Amino acid sequence: MRPFYARELAQYPTGSRRMRYLLMAVLASLIVNFEGEISPLVPLLLDDLGMSLTTYGLIGALAVAVGGVSAAIGGRLADRYGRVLLLVPALLLAAICNYATVLVQTPAQFLLVRCLLLFVEGAATTTTAGLVRDFSPRLGRATAFGFWTWGPIGANFLAAGIAGLTLTHFASWRSQIIIMGTIALASCVVVMFFIADLSPQLRARVITSERDMAIADAGAAELRLTRGLLANRVIWVHLLGITLWLVWFWTLNIFGATLLVQTFGLTESLAAVVMAATWGCNMVTLVAAGRLSDRLQARKPVILTGAIGGIAGMAYFVALVDGGRAGLWHLMGIHALLGIAMAVTFGPWMALFSEDVEDLRPDLQATAWGAFGLSVRLMIVGVLIAAPVVAAGGTGWSRWLFVAMLCNLLFVPAVLLLSGGRRPVSAARRPGGW
């Protein structure tokens, strides 16, 4: 007996139906990331619970490690039993854990709640990535993943924006948690009634476009045979490269507001506004860059353009941090440019990763994204532990940001090692929409 919300589709949806299911996957990604986003609240959280930044980093590292294990497990389960069966309960549990955060009074209690929340979040995020692949034919894959990235990026934007607007009125991190939980719970109900899943037979096929429904039948794939996927060199180059690239992104995600407060003397609300500008520009560019990549059916050139532009912006920002002086509009401008560069890189990379996995084992998308989730979360553990220690040294945050920039430099040769990245499509088959 399957629960009522775990609907399976025996025929691939087209038109507005497909778009609706894709929209629900994007909304689910946004909500599950939003529930765990507390970066704008860290300065207040540290004062209220009597934690040092190093203690917060260690707590976050352990919680993220738990989430990484959950992502790997959740990917396998989602491929075997279906995405939605796991996703909806995970969303509800995450909302409950979010409300429970309001009750914490000590660092130990905070650790327990964060571990529970990120365990649920890890599995849920993996399933949403699988759903986006399922409901996005290849000719619109980068655009679709650009919208999916509105989950983690949109969570940053929403959390920073809400904090910037309301912290001056409530002046409490608990008020932000209550707002997050309420929004998440309401959205979860919407997802529950409008989401659906593809049948296992449809998930094991490669859908090129809605127009011609070109299908490369994957046959009867045995889900236990993952060796052909995870033993492939291309998958590991993907995972290593993107994990290095994301060091800068997660540094801004976790410590961005704190960095601005400590280095440039901004208030918590102004720091949240600067970070909101970063993620707002990033969200808009994600869709535009994905659309361009889909129109050209070229991934690597777009990825490299964003990566190199981002490295130039990082070098400039490191110099600003080293000087310790910059105005509000100056900081907003450089953060906006960094957000744009990151978007140009990440959206097309996700499409390329998904397509390379699809070429090997189309039935194991969630497993591959689970490996991605585990790899990235292990890196986040390193960031949470190492960044505060390095920042506490004599040079402050500039030394750590320099390390993050070097990681981005290593991403460039990793992209060059990948084969393909350009899939020419005739004009007759180019998508008129995503």
N, C-alpha and C positions, 0 to 999 in steps of 0.2 A: 504494500500500500504506500503510494507516494502522497505527500501532502498537497493540498489544493494549489499552492503557489508554484509547484515544480512542474509547470507545463512544458511538454516537449513538442516540437514542430517536426512533422514528417516531411514537409515540403519547404524548400528554402523561400523565405519571405522576400517580397520585392516592394519597391515604391515606398509609400508612407508607412507600411507595416514594418519593413526593415529599419527605417529611420527611427521609428518609435522604440523598437527594441534596443537599437544602438544608443538612443538618448537615455534609456533607463540604465544601461551599462555605464555610461558617462556619469549620470547622476549618482549611481551607487559608488563609483570611484571617488567622486567629489566628497560624498558624505563620510565614507569610511576614513578618508584622509583628514577631513575637517575635524572629526571627533578626537583625533590624537594630536592636533596642532596646537602647541602651547608656546611656541617660540616668542611671541610678543609679550608673554606673561612672565618670562623667566626672571627678569629683575625683581618683580614684585614677589614671585614665588620664593626666591632665595631669601628675601628679607623676612617673609612671614613664617617660613618653616625653619629658619635659622641654618640654612645650608650654604656651604661654599660652592663656588662654580665647579670646583673639582669633584665634590660629592655629587652634585647634579649630573656631571658628566658620567660618573661611574654608574649611577642609578639608570640613566638613560642608556648606557652601553649594555647593561644586563637586560633591560627591557627589549631593546632592539635585537639582541641576540636571540631572545625568546621568539620575537617576531620573525626572524630569519628562518628558524627551524619550522615555525608554523607555515611560512610561505612555501617551503619545499614540500612539506606534507600535504598542504592544501592543494598544491598543483596536481600531485598524483591523484588525490581523491576526486578533484574536479574533472580530470580526464576520464576517470573510471566510472563515476556515478552521476556526473552532470554538474554544471556550474551553479545553477540556481538553487539546487537542493542545499548547497553549502552557503550560498551568498546571503539569503534572506535571514536565517538564524544568526549569522555572523553580524549582520547590520544591527539586529535587535540587541544582541549581547553587547556590542560596542556602545550603543546608546546607554545601556544600563551601567556599564563600567564608567562612562563619562560622568553620569550623575554621581556615581560613587566617589569620584575624585573630589567632589565638594566636601566630603566628610573627613578627608585626611588632615591629621594634625602634626604628624611627625614624618621625617624622611623615610622611616621604615614602612609606614603605611603608604606613603607615596610610591615607594618601590613596588609594593604588592599590587596596587591598583594599575600602575603603568605596565607591569608584566602581563597582567590579565588583558588589558586593553590592547596592547601590541600583539599579543598572541592571536587575538581575534582579528585584528587589522591585517596581519600578515597573510592569513588564509583568504580573507575577503578580497584584498587587493589583487592577488593572483587570479582569482576567478573572474574579476572584472576585465583583466587583460585578455583572458581567453574569450570572453564574450565579445569584446571589441573585434578581435580577429574573426570570430565566427560570423558576425554580422557586417563585415566590411570586405567586399571583393577586392582583389589586388589593385585594381585600377583606382581605387579611392582609399587605399590602406593608410597612407601617410596622413591624409586629412583626418581620417577617423581616429588614428592614434594621437593626432594633435589635439582633438577634442577630449580623448581619454586623459591626456596629460593635464587637462583642466582639473582633474581630480587632485593630485598633489599640489599643482601650482595654484589652482583655484582655492584650495584649502588655505594655502599661505596668504593669498590675497584676501579671502574672506576674514580669516582670523586677524590679520593685520589691520584691515579696514574697519572691522567691528571694534577692535581695541582702540584704534585711533579716534573713533567717533564716541565711544561710550566710557572709556577709562577715566576721562576727566569728570564724568558724572558719578560713576560708581566707585572708582578708585580701589577696586578689589579684583583679584584674579578669579575668585570664586564666582563673581557675577558673569564673567566671560564663559566659564565652564557651564553654567546653567543655560546661557544663551545657546551655546554650541549643542548641548544635549537636546534642547527643545527643537531646534532646527533639524537636527539629525533624526529624531524620532518621527517627526512629521513627514520627512522625506522618505524614511524607510517604509512607511505605510503606502506611499505612492508607488515605490519600486515593487513592493510585494504584489500589488494587483495588476501591474502592467508589464512585468518582465516575463520572458520566456526563454527556453533553451532549445538548441538544435538537437535532433536525435543523434545517437552515436554514429550512424551511417553518414549523416550529413557533415558531422564534425570531421570525419576522416576524408573529406574531399576538398579539393582546391577549387574555389570559385573565383574565376578571373573577372567577370563583370556581370551585372544584371542583364545587360543587353543580349548577350549571346549565351549566357549560362555555361560557358566552356568549363567542362569538368574533367579533371584528371583523377580517375578513380583510384583511391589508395588501396582498395581491396580490403580484405578482412584483417585488420591490423591487431596484433596482440599487444595489449598495453603493458605487459610485463617486460617486453623486449625493448628496454630503453638504451641498451648499449650502443646501438647504431646512431643515436642522437647525441648522447652526452660524451661519446668517445670521439666525436668528430672535431677536427682542429678548428674549423670555422666557428663553431659554437663557443669554444674556449677563448678564441681571439676576441670575439664579440664581448664576452663577459668580462675578460680582463680589461679591455680597452674602455668600456663604458663605466666600469667600476672606478677606474682611475679618473676618468673625466668628471664623475659625479662628486668627487671630493670637494671641489669648489662649491658646487650647487648645495650640498648638504651643510657645508660650513655656513653659508648664508642662511639656509633654512633653519638651522638650529641656533646659531649664534649671531645672526645678522643684526637683530635689534640690540642685543647685548654689546656687540662690537661698536655700534654707533654711539651708544650711551657712554661706554668706557673710553673710547678713543676721541670722539668729537664733542662730548659733553651735551648731547641732545637729551631731551626729556624722553620718557618711555613712549608717550603718545606721538611725538614728532618722529622718533625712530620707527614706530609702527607705520606712520604715513610714508616714510621713505621706502620701507620694505613693500608696502602696498603698491607703490609706483613700479617697483621691480617686477612684481608678479603680475600686475595689470598689463604692462607692456609685453611680458612673456606670453600671457594667455592669448593676446591678439595676434602676436607673431606666429605662435604655434600653428594656427589654422592657415595663415597665409603661406608659411613655409611648407606646410604639408601639401597645400593645394598646388604650389609651384612644383614640388617634387613629383606629385601625381601627374600633372600635365606633361612634364618632361619625361616621366618614368625614369628619372635619374635620382639615385639616393646619395652616392658617395660625393659627387661634386658639391651638392648642397650641404652635406654634413661637414666637409672640409672647410667650406666658406665660413660657416658659423663657428667652427672650432678655432680657426686662425684669427678671425675677428674678435672672438672672446678672449683669446690669449693676449691680444694687444690691449683690450680694455682692462684685463686683470693686472697687467704690468703697470698701467696708469694708476689704478686704484691702490695697488701696493705702495706706490710712491706717495699717494695722498695719506694713507694710513701711517706711513713712516714719518711724514711731516706732522701729523696730528692736527692739522688745521684745514678746514673746508667749510664753506657755507651750506645752508640747507638746500638751496636750488642746485648748487654744484653737485652735492651728493645725490640728489634725486636724478640729475641728468646722467651721471655715470652709472648709477644703478639701473636706470631705464635701458641704457645701451647694453649693459651686461645681460639684462633680462631678454633683450631681443636676440643677442648672439647665442645664448643658451637655447632659445626656442628653435632657431634655425638649425642647430645641431641635433637636438634630441628627437623631434618629431620624425624626420626622415630616418634617423637611426632605428627607431622602434619599428618602422615599416620594414626596413632592411632585415633586421633581426627576425621579425615574424615571418618574412618571406623565405629566408634561408632555413629556418626551422621547418617551414611548410614543405620545402623541397626535399627535406630528409624524412620527416614524419609528421604529416598534417594532423594526425590524431593526438599528438603530444604537445600541443601548444601550451596548455596550462602547466605541464611539467617543465617546459623550457622557461616559462615566465616564473615558475617557482624557483628554478635554479638562479635566475636573474635576481629574484627577491632575496634569496639567501646570500648571494655574492655581495649585493649592494648593502645589505644589512650588516654583514661582517665588516665592510668598510666603514659604515656609520659607527660601529662600535669603536673602531680605531680613531675616528674623528672625535667622538665624545670623550675618549680617554686622553688622546694626545693633544688636541687643540687647547684645552684649558691649561695644561702643563706648559706647553710652548708659549702660550699667550702670557702666562705669569712670569716669564723670563724678562730680561732687561729690555728686549726690543718690542715687547707687547705683541699685538696681533699681526704686525707686518711680517714677521718671520714665518708664522703659520700660513698666511696667505701666499707667501712665496713658495712654500712647499706645495700648496694646492695648485698653484699655477704650473709648477713643474709636472705635476700629475697630468694636467691638461696637455702639456707638450708631448708626453708619452702616448697620449691618445691618438695623435696624428699618425705616427707610423703604424699603429694597430689598425687604423682604418685603411691605410694603404695596403696592408697585408690581406685584406678581405678581397675575395674574388667577386666579380659581378658588380652589382650595385646599379647597373643600368639595364633596363629591360625594354628595348624599343617596341613600340606599339604602333600599328598602322593608324592613320588618321581616322579611318572608319570605325575603329574600336576605341578611340580615345573617349574617356568619360565626359559626358556633358554635366555631370554632377557627381558628388561623392556618395 
